[in-house]
Amino acid sequence: MNKTIFLVRARASGKTTMERLLAEKLHYTFIDNDFNLYETTKQTVAEIVEKDG
């Protein structure tokens, strides 16, 4: 069975760091959603928030 964990916190609160550590500890695959979002939109999270709120 595949299991997925999402961490939800404010921007710049250390989610990516904690996600990487948690994935390593649990032997899960780490997927960087900020990177995936950039690949899809060609905008950073900060740019999207500035533009669209």
PDB file of N, CA, C and O in Angstrom, chain B, residues numbered from 101:
ATOM      1  N   MET B 101       0.843  -1.179   0.000  1.00  0.00           N
ATOM      2  CA  MET B 101       0.000   0.000   0.000  1.00  0.00           C
ATOM      3  C   MET B 101       0.888   1.242   0.000  1.00  0.00           C
ATOM      4  O   MET B 101       1.814   1.342   0.805  1.00  0.00           O
ATOM      5  N   ASN B 102       0.611   2.190  -0.898  1.00  0.00           N
ATOM      6  CA  ASN B 102       1.332   3.455  -0.952  1.00  0.00           C
ATOM      7  C   ASN B 102       0.772   4.393   0.098  1.00  0.00           C
ATOM      8  O   ASN B 102      -0.442   4.488   0.274  1.00  0.00           O
ATOM      9  N   LYS B 103       1.649   5.078   0.787  1.00  0.00           N
ATOM     10  CA  LYS B 103       1.235   6.063   1.777  1.00  0.00           C
ATOM     11  C   LYS B 103       1.840   7.406   1.407  1.00  0.00           C
ATOM     12  O   LYS B 103       2.979   7.479   0.946  1.00  0.00           O
ATOM     13  N   THR B 104       1.077   8.459   1.609  1.00  0.00           N
ATOM     14  CA  THR B 104       1.522   9.808   1.290  1.00  0.00           C
ATOM     15  C   THR B 104       1.404  10.669   2.531  1.00  0.00           C
ATOM     16  O   THR B 104       0.421  10.582   3.266  1.00  0.00           O
ATOM     17  N   ILE B 105       2.402  11.493   2.761  1.00  0.00           N
ATOM     18  CA  ILE B 105       2.381  12.446   3.868  1.00  0.00           C
ATOM     19  C   ILE B 105       2.568  13.841   3.284  1.00  0.00           C
ATOM     20  O   ILE B 105       3.477  14.063   2.483  1.00  0.00           O
ATOM     21  N   PHE B 106       1.721  14.774   3.677  1.00  0.00           N
ATOM     22  CA  PHE B 106       1.858  16.174   3.290  1.00  0.00           C
ATOM     23  C   PHE B 106       2.106  16.983   4.552  1.00  0.00           C
ATOM     24  O   PHE B 106       1.423  16.783   5.557  1.00  0.00           O
ATOM     25  N   LEU B 107       3.060  17.884   4.517  1.00  0.00           N
ATOM     26  CA  LEU B 107       3.265  18.824   5.608  1.00  0.00           C
ATOM     27  C   LEU B 107       2.718  20.171   5.164  1.00  0.00           C
ATOM     28  O   LEU B 107       3.043  20.661   4.083  1.00  0.00           O
ATOM     29  N   VAL B 108       1.891  20.758   6.004  1.00  0.00           N
ATOM     30  CA  VAL B 108       1.264  22.039   5.680  1.00  0.00           C
ATOM     31  C   VAL B 108       1.669  23.039   6.750  1.00  0.00           C
ATOM     32  O   VAL B 108       1.363  22.853   7.928  1.00  0.00           O
ATOM     33  N   ARG B 109       2.348  24.087   6.347  1.00  0.00           N
ATOM     34  CA  ARG B 109       2.798  25.149   7.249  1.00  0.00           C
ATOM     35  C   ARG B 109       2.953  26.424   6.425  1.00  0.00           C
ATOM     36  O   ARG B 109       2.797  26.421   5.204  1.00  0.00           O
ATOM     37  N   ALA B 110       3.258  27.495   7.115  1.00  0.00           N
ATOM     38  CA  ALA B 110       3.493  28.779   6.455  1.00  0.00           C
ATOM     39  C   ALA B 110       4.731  28.703   5.557  1.00  0.00           C
ATOM     40  O   ALA B 110       5.608  27.861   5.753  1.00  0.00           O
ATOM     41  N   ARG B 111       4.782  29.594   4.577  1.00  0.00           N
ATOM     42  CA  ARG B 111       5.951  29.687   3.705  1.00  0.00           C
ATOM     43  C   ARG B 111       7.192  29.974   4.538  1.00  0.00           C
ATOM     44  O   ARG B 111       7.138  30.703   5.529  1.00  0.00           O
ATOM     45  N   ALA B 112       8.297  29.398   4.125  1.00  0.00           N
ATOM     46  CA  ALA B 112       9.609  29.614   4.752  1.00  0.00           C
ATOM     47  C   ALA B 112       9.656  29.160   6.200  1.00  0.00           C
ATOM     48  O   ALA B 112      10.375  29.743   7.011  1.00  0.00           O
ATOM     49  N   SER B 113       8.894  28.119   6.531  1.00  0.00           N
ATOM     50  CA  SER B 113       8.866  27.621   7.910  1.00  0.00           C
ATOM     51  C   SER B 113       9.684  26.341   8.086  1.00  0.00           C
ATOM     52  O   SER B 113       9.691  25.754   9.168  1.00  0.00           O
ATOM     53  N   GLY B 114      10.376  25.906   7.025  1.00  0.00           N
ATOM     54  CA  GLY B 114      11.230  24.726   7.134  1.00  0.00           C
ATOM     55  C   GLY B 114      10.578  23.430   6.680  1.00  0.00           C
ATOM     56  O   GLY B 114      11.074  22.351   7.002  1.00  0.00           O
ATOM     57  N   LYS B 115       9.477  23.512   5.939  1.00  0.00           N
ATOM     58  CA  LYS B 115       8.785  22.301   5.480  1.00  0.00           C
ATOM     59  C   LYS B 115       9.698  21.410   4.634  1.00  0.00           C
ATOM     60  O   LYS B 115       9.774  20.203   4.866  1.00  0.00           O
ATOM     61  N   THR B 116      10.371  21.983   3.682  1.00  0.00           N
ATOM     62  CA  THR B 116      11.193  21.176   2.777  1.00  0.00           C
ATOM     63  C   THR B 116      12.277  20.436   3.546  1.00  0.00           C
ATOM     64  O   THR B 116      12.532  19.260   3.287  1.00  0.00           O
ATOM     65  N   THR B 117      12.911  21.113   4.483  1.00  0.00           N
ATOM     66  CA  THR B 117      13.941  20.468   5.296  1.00  0.00           C
ATOM     67  C   THR B 117      13.357  19.301   6.071  1.00  0.00           C
ATOM     68  O   THR B 117      13.927  18.210   6.079  1.00  0.00           O
ATOM     69  N   MET B 118      12.226  19.522   6.721  1.00  0.00           N
ATOM     70  CA  MET B 118      11.587  18.464   7.508  1.00  0.00           C
ATOM     71  C   MET B 118      11.081  17.335   6.607  1.00  0.00           C
ATOM     72  O   MET B 118      11.163  16.163   6.977  1.00  0.00           O
ATOM     73  N   GLU B 119      10.562  17.681   5.433  1.00  0.00           N
ATOM     74  CA  GLU B 119      10.078  16.658   4.508  1.00  0.00           C
ATOM     75  C   GLU B 119      11.217  15.749   4.063  1.00  0.00           C
ATOM     76  O   GLU B 119      11.062  14.529   4.004  1.00  0.00           O
ATOM     77  N   ARG B 120      12.355  16.347   3.752  1.00  0.00           N
ATOM     78  CA  ARG B 120      13.511  15.537   3.332  1.00  0.00           C
ATOM     79  C   ARG B 120      13.953  14.594   4.449  1.00  0.00           C
ATOM     80  O   ARG B 120      14.205  13.413   4.209  1.00  0.00           O
ATOM     81  N   LEU B 121      14.046  15.119   5.667  1.00  0.00           N
ATOM     82  CA  LEU B 121      14.463  14.298   6.810  1.00  0.00           C
ATOM     83  C   LEU B 121      13.459  13.191   7.099  1.00  0.00           C
ATOM     84  O   LEU B 121      13.848  12.050   7.351  1.00  0.00           O
ATOM     85  N   LEU B 122      12.173  13.517   7.066  1.00  0.00           N
ATOM     86  CA  LEU B 122      11.129  12.537   7.324  1.00  0.00           C
ATOM     87  C   LEU B 122      11.130  11.447   6.257  1.00  0.00           C
ATOM     88  O   LEU B 122      11.012  10.263   6.573  1.00  0.00           O
ATOM     89  N   ALA B 123      11.264  11.845   5.003  1.00  0.00           N
ATOM     90  CA  ALA B 123      11.297  10.864   3.913  1.00  0.00           C
ATOM     91  C   ALA B 123      12.482   9.918   4.073  1.00  0.00           C
ATOM     92  O   ALA B 123      12.351   8.711   3.871  1.00  0.00           O
ATOM     93  N   GLU B 124      13.620  10.462   4.431  1.00  0.00           N
ATOM     94  CA  GLU B 124      14.807   9.634   4.629  1.00  0.00           C
ATOM     95  C   GLU B 124      14.587   8.648   5.772  1.00  0.00           C
ATOM     96  O   GLU B 124      14.877   7.459   5.639  1.00  0.00           O
ATOM     97  N   LYS B 125      14.080   9.140   6.881  1.00  0.00           N
ATOM     98  CA  LYS B 125      13.859   8.296   8.067  1.00  0.00           C
ATOM     99  C   LYS B 125      12.856   7.176   7.792  1.00  0.00           C
ATOM    100  O   LYS B 125      13.041   6.050   8.254  1.00  0.00           O
ATOM    101  N   LEU B 126      11.791   7.482   7.037  1.00  0.00           N
ATOM    102  CA  LEU B 126      10.732   6.507   6.769  1.00  0.00           C
ATOM    103  C   LEU B 126      10.958   5.704   5.487  1.00  0.00           C
ATOM    104  O   LEU B 126      10.159   4.833   5.144  1.00  0.00           O
ATOM    105  N   HIS B 127      12.057   6.008   4.782  1.00  0.00           N
ATOM    106  CA  HIS B 127      12.372   5.355   3.510  1.00  0.00           C
ATOM    107  C   HIS B 127      11.276   5.612   2.473  1.00  0.00           C
ATOM    108  O   HIS B 127      10.884   4.715   1.726  1.00  0.00           O
ATOM    109  N   TYR B 128      10.794   6.854   2.444  1.00  0.00           N
ATOM    110  CA  TYR B 128       9.802   7.302   1.464  1.00  0.00           C
ATOM    111  C   TYR B 128      10.521   8.077   0.374  1.00  0.00           C
ATOM    112  O   TYR B 128      11.645   8.540   0.565  1.00  0.00           O
ATOM    113  N   THR B 129       9.871   8.214  -0.757  1.00  0.00           N
ATOM    114  CA  THR B 129      10.370   9.056  -1.832  1.00  0.00           C
ATOM    115  C   THR B 129       9.992  10.504  -1.513  1.00  0.00           C
ATOM    116  O   THR B 129       8.838  10.796  -1.202  1.00  0.00           O
ATOM    117  N   PHE B 130      10.967  11.402  -1.591  1.00  0.00           N
ATOM    118  CA  PHE B 130      10.705  12.822  -1.367  1.00  0.00           C
ATOM    119  C   PHE B 130      10.376  13.477  -2.701  1.00  0.00           C
ATOM    120  O   PHE B 130      11.121  13.331  -3.670  1.00  0.00           O
ATOM    121  N   ILE B 131       9.266  14.194  -2.749  1.00  0.00           N
ATOM    122  CA  ILE B 131       8.873  14.947  -3.943  1.00  0.00           C
ATOM    123  C   ILE B 131       8.750  16.404  -3.546  1.00  0.00           C
ATOM    124  O   ILE B 131       7.963  16.746  -2.662  1.00  0.00           O
ATOM    125  N   ASP B 132       9.519  17.263  -4.190  1.00  0.00           N
ATOM    126  CA  ASP B 132       9.504  18.696  -3.891  1.00  0.00           C
ATOM    127  C   ASP B 132       8.391  19.362  -4.691  1.00  0.00           C
ATOM    128  O   ASP B 132       8.532  19.587  -5.893  1.00  0.00           O
ATOM    129  N   ASN B 133       7.288  19.675  -4.021  1.00  0.00           N
ATOM    130  CA  ASN B 133       6.141  20.255  -4.716  1.00  0.00           C
ATOM    131  C   ASN B 133       6.425  21.656  -5.240  1.00  0.00           C
ATOM    132  O   ASN B 133       5.854  22.053  -6.256  1.00  0.00           O
ATOM    133  N   ASP B 134       7.294  22.417  -4.574  1.00  0.00           N
ATOM    134  CA  ASP B 134       7.656  23.739  -5.093  1.00  0.00           C
ATOM    135  C   ASP B 134       8.341  23.588  -6.454  1.00  0.00           C
ATOM    136  O   ASP B 134       8.087  24.367  -7.372  1.00  0.00           O
ATOM    137  N   PHE B 135       9.205  22.586  -6.577  1.00  0.00           N
ATOM    138  CA  PHE B 135       9.890  22.332  -7.848  1.00  0.00           C
ATOM    139  C   PHE B 135       8.879  21.908  -8.910  1.00  0.00           C
ATOM    140  O   PHE B 135       8.928  22.390 -10.041  1.00  0.00           O
ATOM    141  N   ASN B 136       7.965  21.011  -8.551  1.00  0.00           N
ATOM    142  CA  ASN B 136       6.943  20.565  -9.507  1.00  0.00           C
ATOM    143  C   ASN B 136       6.070  21.728  -9.955  1.00  0.00           C
ATOM    144  O   ASN B 136       5.725  21.830 -11.133  1.00  0.00           O
ATOM    145  N   LEU B 137       5.713  22.602  -9.027  1.00  0.00           N
ATOM    146  CA  LEU B 137       4.906  23.766  -9.360  1.00  0.00           C
ATOM    147  C   LEU B 137       5.662  24.672 -10.331  1.00  0.00           C
ATOM    148  O   LEU B 137       5.088  25.161 -11.304  1.00  0.00           O
ATOM    149  N   TYR B 138       6.950  24.892 -10.064  1.00  0.00           N
ATOM    150  CA  TYR B 138       7.759  25.724 -10.958  1.00  0.00           C
ATOM    151  C   TYR B 138       7.845  25.097 -12.357  1.00  0.00           C
ATOM    152  O   TYR B 138       7.727  25.796 -13.363  1.00  0.00           O
ATOM    153  N   GLU B 139       8.049  23.789 -12.413  1.00  0.00           N
ATOM    154  CA  GLU B 139       8.144  23.110 -13.709  1.00  0.00           C
ATOM    155  C   GLU B 139       6.846  23.264 -14.509  1.00  0.00           C
ATOM    156  O   GLU B 139       6.874  23.349 -15.736  1.00  0.00           O
ATOM    157  N   THR B 140       5.723  23.297 -13.812  1.00  0.00           N
ATOM    158  CA  THR B 140       4.419  23.403 -14.472  1.00  0.00           C
ATOM    159  C   THR B 140       4.107  24.836 -14.879  1.00  0.00           C
ATOM    160  O   THR B 140       3.613  25.073 -15.982  1.00  0.00           O
ATOM    161  N   THR B 141       4.391  25.801 -13.993  1.00  0.00           N
ATOM    162  CA  THR B 141       3.964  27.187 -14.217  1.00  0.00           C
ATOM    163  C   THR B 141       5.081  28.113 -14.680  1.00  0.00           C
ATOM    164  O   THR B 141       4.814  29.203 -15.187  1.00  0.00           O
ATOM    165  N   LYS B 142       6.329  27.688 -14.508  1.00  0.00           N
ATOM    166  CA  LYS B 142       7.512  28.535 -14.776  1.00  0.00           C
ATOM    167  C   LYS B 142       7.506  29.769 -13.878  1.00  0.00           C
ATOM    168  O   LYS B 142       8.035  30.816 -14.251  1.00  0.00           O
ATOM    169  N   GLN B 143       6.905  29.641 -12.691  1.00  0.00           N
ATOM    170  CA  GLN B 143       6.903  30.701 -11.681  1.00  0.00           C
ATOM    171  C   GLN B 143       7.225  30.080 -10.332  1.00  0.00           C
ATOM    172  O   GLN B 143       6.833  28.949 -10.048  1.00  0.00           O
ATOM    173  N   THR B 144       7.948  30.833  -9.501  1.00  0.00           N
ATOM    174  CA  THR B 144       8.203  30.370  -8.146  1.00  0.00           C
ATOM    175  C   THR B 144       6.951  30.568  -7.303  1.00  0.00           C
ATOM    176  O   THR B 144       6.032  31.279  -7.707  1.00  0.00           O
ATOM    177  N   VAL B 145       6.915  29.939  -6.131  1.00  0.00           N
ATOM    178  CA  VAL B 145       5.784  30.131  -5.222  1.00  0.00           C
ATOM    179  C   VAL B 145       5.652  31.603  -4.870  1.00  0.00           C
ATOM    180  O   VAL B 145       4.542  32.134  -4.847  1.00  0.00           O
ATOM    181  N   ALA B 146       6.769  32.271  -4.595  1.00  0.00           N
ATOM    182  CA  ALA B 146       6.743  33.688  -4.253  1.00  0.00           C
ATOM    183  C   ALA B 146       6.145  34.521  -5.387  1.00  0.00           C
ATOM    184  O   ALA B 146       5.366  35.441  -5.138  1.00  0.00           O
ATOM    185  N   GLU B 147       6.506  34.202  -6.627  1.00  0.00           N
ATOM    186  CA  GLU B 147       5.959  34.930  -7.776  1.00  0.00           C
ATOM    187  C   GLU B 147       4.450  34.715  -7.905  1.00  0.00           C
ATOM    188  O   GLU B 147       3.709  35.651  -8.204  1.00  0.00           O
ATOM    189  N   ILE B 148       4.007  33.498  -7.681  1.00  0.00           N
ATOM    190  CA  ILE B 148       2.578  33.199  -7.767  1.00  0.00           C
ATOM    191  C   ILE B 148       1.818  33.941  -6.680  1.00  0.00           C
ATOM    192  O   ILE B 148       0.763  34.518  -6.945  1.00  0.00           O
ATOM    193  N   VAL B 149       2.342  33.934  -5.460  1.00  0.00           N
ATOM    194  CA  VAL B 149       1.681  34.627  -4.346  1.00  0.00           C
ATOM    195  C   VAL B 149       1.650  36.121  -4.608  1.00  0.00           C
ATOM    196  O   VAL B 149       0.630  36.765  -4.364  1.00  0.00           O
ATOM    197  N   GLU B 150       2.753  36.690  -5.104  1.00  0.00           N
ATOM    198  CA  GLU B 150       2.797  38.123  -5.391  1.00  0.00           C
ATOM    199  C   GLU B 150       1.773  38.502  -6.468  1.00  0.00           C
ATOM    200  O   GLU B 150       1.103  39.531  -6.373  1.00  0.00           O
ATOM    201  N   LYS B 151       1.669  37.666  -7.474  1.00  0.00           N
ATOM    202  CA  LYS B 151       0.774  37.956  -8.601  1.00  0.00           C
ATOM    203  C   LYS B 151      -0.691  37.665  -8.268  1.00  0.00           C
ATOM    204  O   LYS B 151      -1.568  38.482  -8.546  1.00  0.00           O
ATOM    205  N   ASP B 152      -0.948  36.510  -7.680  1.00  0.00           N
ATOM    206  CA  ASP B 152      -2.319  36.031  -7.509  1.00  0.00           C
ATOM    207  C   ASP B 152      -2.822  36.027  -6.071  1.00  0.00           C
ATOM    208  O   ASP B 152      -4.001  35.784  -5.815  1.00  0.00           O
ATOM    209  N   GLY B 153      -1.919  36.298  -5.138  1.00  0.00           N
ATOM    210  CA  GLY B 153      -2.336  36.340  -3.731  1.00  0.00           C
ATOM    211  C   GLY B 153      -2.417  35.024  -3.050  1.00  0.00           C
ATOM    212  O   GLY B 153      -2.758  34.960  -1.868  1.00  0.00           O
TER     213      GLY B 153
END
